[in-house]
Amino acid sequence: MTLLRRPTGRRAAAPGETVTESPGRLTFEAFRRNPLGPAAVAVLLLMGLVAVAAPLIADYPSGYGEDVLAPPGGAHWFGTDDLGRDVFAQVVWGTRVSIVVGLAASLLAIVVGVVVGVAAAYFKRADAALGVVVDLSLSLPVLPLMILVAALAGPSVPTLVVVIAAFSWPEVARVVRSQGLAVVPLPYVSASHALGGSHLWIIRKHVLPGVAPVVAVSVVLTTSRAVLSEAGLSFLGLGDPDSWSWGAILHNAQRSGSLATAWWTTLFPSLAILLLVVSATLVAVAYNDASNPRTR
């Protein structure tokens, strides 16, 4: 008896033919069936579109305005700040800086974390030393050190990217190492060794594809954490003073004293941060459920 699989939208199997689906397609179909996953992806894509099209959506908030601390209304959807600048324009332009910092810091942390994690899983002699480095980095008080380094280096977007990435890669390395330890002992990896494959070739062809699902989730989660870190540092006045970000909006509201009197100056940038973080978390959870055969 032949097992026939007939997924929706695919051709029926011919008599005597076995139709199998790749793990990637099974994961995609399971992810698509989860309503939270596609909805969260749509929100993230919308935020990315806002960041790219910021000049077409709102004018750059600068100078002064006549309506000081005006509440949300028809003229100003999100109200104005203590200098009469439109809060909606600040949130739109802040989306660009916050997402750029988050993505850049995340990619840098992912690269370092993947290199360290794969090296620790593949090269047994380096595992102990790299493990000590990762454990030591994870035990450090991250927020005080980030504040210290950012204050010493000076406020700027590149500084934020490097500082956030420097304290984000250990978590990625630990997760990648755990997945790599399950991939390296597999038979096809041992067979590649027996056939004389080089270390670099085996890592590129077998180990990296094996840890790729974990890396995909780490990109999303690390980006959301980087956005939170950027918002926190900018709120403390350690961000770039010449650019808008969600944290910079909150910093200006706190510095001007409108943090408690004009609720709209803090509500909308806070909602933007919350929306991005929740959406990124939902994407990661939905992807984990879809990629796990037990929960699929």
Secondary structure, 3 states (H helix, E strand, C coil): CCCCCCCCCCCCCCCCCCCCCCHHHHHHHHHHHCCHHHHHHHHHHHHHHHHHCHHHHCCCCCCCCCCCCCCCCCCCCCCECCCCCEHHHHHHHHHHHHHHHHHHHHHHHHHHHHHHHHHHHHCHHHHHHHHHHHHHHHHCCHHHHHHHHHHHHCCCHHHHHHHHHHCCHHHHHHHHHHHHHHHCCCHHHHHHHHCCCCHHHHHHHHHHHHHHHHHHHHHHHHHHHHHHHHHHHHHCCCCCCCCCCHHHHHHHHHHHCCCCCCCHHHHHHHHHHHHHHHHHHHHHHHHHHHHCCCCC
